[in-house]
Amino acid sequence: MLRRILAILALAVSAGTAHAAFPDRPVRIIVSNPAGGPVDVMLRVLATHLSETWKQPVVVENRPGASGIISTGALLKSPPDGYTLGMVVASTITIVPFAVDDFDPIKDLQPISLVARTPFLFVVSADSPLKTWDDFVRESKKRELNVGSFSIGTAFHLVWEQTARKAGIKALYAPSSSSGTTLNDLIGGQLDVALDAPSSSKGLLDSGRLRALAITSPQRFAGLPDTPTLEESGMAGYAPQPWIGLMAPAGIAADRVTEIQQAVAKILQTPEMKAQMQTLGMIPIGSTPQELASTIKTDRADMEPLIQELGIRLK
């Protein structure tokens, strides 16, 4: 009997030690964005803080290409143990699965935390006759305008299509492979308006070469306090903000999900992290897994009919 009691106690201690030890080896976070971009920079700052918290290396692995399918595929092939995570942009979950047949994000992935929101900006060149959002709407009804942003099927493209429908704007969408190309075309007069991220437009805004018409955040963005929101510009209740979320392969233990989420959320509330994310044009969130799951459900319901209407296929 004594031996049995001692064995039970040993198992309990062992289980408690194993739980407390996470992580006891390096953690890998896969991201679809290339090195050097805003999402990659944000993730590397977050990974540094997680390394300090966990006393283990947290390694960022860039797997760009194929609209996030490559990085998501690598994540899905990993054990659901918390040692391989994915920093996933919204379009990979809310747009891509309706345009490809590669994976089911609801069945195959476990939400951990909505890390950040990324508002978008509508900008014009400094010499544009369009001074306000109302000017843009009004002018679009008089002549054919063109709007430039990222490739077909990206969050930028779908946000534009949503916004155009809600505002009653008609304009030709001009897709591009990069923000730099789009902004050069805007300044050069080949485009009337561009939809861009604050992080890539801010330098040109500050130098006076661009002017912002509106931002998609529900409140004014701290990094661009003089830029009105779409709601202030007459689109009540409309604030499309794609997100960036931390996810794991389905099947990860619930207590491990909670442990990772709490560590991330705590870091996102630090002044240093908030300041870094503002510089990158992001709004830190740090939601619960349930809140991210709810966001995914809502966004997918909004995007599916629009993708079907546009006939978008990515492969």
Summary of the structure (lengths in Angstrom):
residues: 315
radius of gyration: 21.8
end to end distance: 64.8
largest distance: 90.0
contacts: 1049
relative contact order: 0.17
helix: 46%
strand: 20%
